[in-house]
């Protein structure tokens, strides 16, 4: 099973909006399996995934149900107290 977000549920922004924000990490992957926030890039632009995500076993997954996220992740940032910064 994989998880994808329907086009009508996306709020798209130019990728530069996230890449130029220093709180997003685009150069490395998380080193532990703690939940993080990610933004993804698709053909229309980029958007923040509306739920916590973990990176484990070489795949991005929904933190609660472990369903694989099928998307091009452009960056990630740590959650603060389980919430986005």
Secondary structure as GFF3:
##gff-version 3
##sequence-region A 1 85
A	DSSP	beta_strand	2	3	.	.	.	ID=ss1
A	DSSP	three_ten_helix	7	9	.	.	.	ID=ss2
A	DSSP	alpha_helix	16	19	.	.	.	ID=ss3
A	DSSP	beta_strand	36	42	.	.	.	ID=ss4
A	DSSP	beta_strand	45	48	.	.	.	ID=ss5
A	DSSP	beta_strand	53	56	.	.	.	ID=ss6
A	DSSP	beta_strand	59	62	.	.	.	ID=ss7
A	DSSP	beta_strand	68	69	.	.	.	ID=ss8
A	DSSP	beta_strand	72	78	.	.	.	ID=ss9
###
